[in-house]
Amino acid sequence: MSRGAAGGGGYLMRAVYAGLSGGVTLALFLHRTDLQKQEEHGEFLQPLIFILLVLCSVLLYFAVSLMDPGFVESDEEEKSGMNEEQRVMIPQLPSNVRLRRCGYCMLKQPMRAKHCQQCQHCVRRFDHHCPWIENCVGERNHPFFVIYLAVQLVVLLWAFHIAWSGLYFEQSWEWLKHNIFLLLSFLVIVISTIVVMLLLVSHLYLVSCNTTTWEFMSRHRISYLRHSESENPFDQGVIFNIWRFFCACRLITWEKIYFPEDSDPV
């Protein structure tokens, strides 16, 4: 479990998410929607796929919420208990680059790392602290966070279609009493779809530029961006940025990209 996911607030948010996911799914099956009609006709393929997608989104949510987002460790903590192969995977700095120390936890802070006040620790390639998952989004879990958003959006769009198929509007108290659960679920689906879609689009844009939410919002306050000659010193082209984001199997030494080999670090 990650350090940022251990608080009581984290358990509460995960319980709320699991409850909403289960409640909305149950409402879609209990009302006269396409899912219920397919079950009545013995067609179980689409209901089964829908349930599997919901389970997949829930598992991805818990994975992103509970995993280490890329907490910065001291040299002793990082190397203790590691074999030789694992030590090779630790990013190696150029010999002429010195890391700054965090003013809060006093650890050596790699470039693009930031101290999170909620998690009380520095996080590599810090993007943001997400209150919905009660964890930071950083270098280790950011790809899974984007994948989670994509799967969640597919689930929500499908749920929107299913919920709409079960809504037939009548101006009567009896109709409202029997469909209030479905109407509330439909409202949750609409709001969640808008939020998730905006998040996914914004994160895909940031990934394509190889920047983070923190860097995008606070460029004027970040020293390594404020003193850089280029607008984004980490941008290596859309295709390579996306490939590196999703396919890199090790932590990246951003100092090697920021400082050209023939230049002296400031």
Residue pairs with C-beta under 8 A, 6 or more apart in sequence:
1 66
2 66
2 67
2 68
2 69
2 71
2 119
2 135
2 136
3 68
3 71
3 119
3 120
3 121
4 10
4 69
4 116
4 118
4 119
4 121
4 129
4 134
4 135
4 136
5 65
5 66
5 133
5 134
5 135
7 134
9 134
10 65
10 134
10 135
13 65
13 131
13 132
13 133
13 134
14 61
14 62
14 65
14 134
17 58
17 61
17 132
18 58
20 188
21 54
21 57
21 58
23 185
24 159
24 185
24 188
24 189
25 50
25 51
25 54
25 159
27 163
27 181
27 182
27 184
27 185
28 35
28 159
28 162
28 163
28 166
28 182
28 185
29 35
29 36
29 39
29 47
30 36
30 181
31 166
31 179
31 181
31 182
32 166
33 162
33 163
33 165
33 166
33 182
34 46
34 161
34 162
34 165
34 166
35 46
35 47
35 50
35 162
36 166
38 44
38 46
38 47
39 47
50 155
50 158
50 159
50 162
53 151
53 154
53 155
53 158
54 155
56 151
57 148
57 151
57 152
57 155
60 144
60 147
60 148
60 151
60 152
61 133
61 148
61 152
63 141
63 144
63 148
64 133
64 135
64 137
64 141
64 144
64 145
64 148
65 133
65 134
65 135
66 135
67 135
67 140
67 141
67 144
68 140
68 141
69 123
69 124
69 135
69 136
69 137
69 138
69 139
69 140
69 141
69 142
70 113
70 123
70 124
70 125
70 126
70 136
70 138
70 139
70 140
70 141
70 251
71 119
71 121
71 122
71 123
71 124
71 138
72 102
72 107
72 108
72 109
72 110
72 113
72 121
72 122
72 123
72 124
73 107
74 107
74 108
75 108
78 90
79 87
79 90
82 90
89 250
89 251
90 251
91 110
91 250
91 251
91 252
91 253
92 253
93 99
93 253
93 255
93 256
94 253
94 255
94 256
94 259
94 265
96 264
96 265
97 255
97 259
97 265
98 265
99 108
99 109
99 110
99 111
100 108
100 109
101 107
101 108
101 109
102 108
102 109
102 115
102 122
103 115
104 115
104 117
104 120
104 122
105 115
105 120
105 121
105 122
107 122
109 115
109 122
110 124
110 253
110 254
110 255
111 224
111 254
111 255
111 258
112 124
112 125
112 126
112 139
112 212
112 215
112 224
112 234
112 254
113 122
113 123
113 124
113 125
113 126
114 122
114 123
114 126
114 214
115 121
115 122
115 123
116 122
116 123
116 126
116 129
116 136
117 129
118 129
118 136
119 129
119 135
119 136
123 136
123 138
123 139
124 138
124 139
124 140
124 251
125 138
125 139
125 142
125 212
125 252
125 254
126 136
126 137
126 138
126 212
126 214
127 136
127 137
127 138
127 142
127 145
127 206
127 212
127 213
127 214
128 136
128 137
128 212
128 213
128 214
129 135
129 136
129 137
130 136
130 137
130 145
133 145
135 141
137 145
137 213
139 251
139 252
140 251
142 245
143 245
143 246
145 203
146 200
146 203
146 204
146 207
149 196
149 199
149 200
149 203
150 200
152 192
152 196
153 193
153 196
153 197
153 200
156 189
156 192
156 193
156 196
157 193
159 189
160 186
160 189
160 190
160 193
163 182
163 185
163 186
163 189
164 186
166 179
166 182
167 179
167 182
167 183
167 186
169 175
176 183
202 213
203 213
206 212
206 213
206 216
207 241
207 242
207 245
208 238
208 241
208 242
209 232
209 235
209 238
209 241
210 232
210 234
210 235
210 236
210 241
210 244
210 245
211 232
211 234
211 235
214 222
215 222
215 225
219 225
219 226
220 226
224 233
224 258
225 232
225 233
227 266
228 258
233 257
233 258
234 254
234 257
234 258
235 241
236 244
236 257
244 252
255 265
259 265
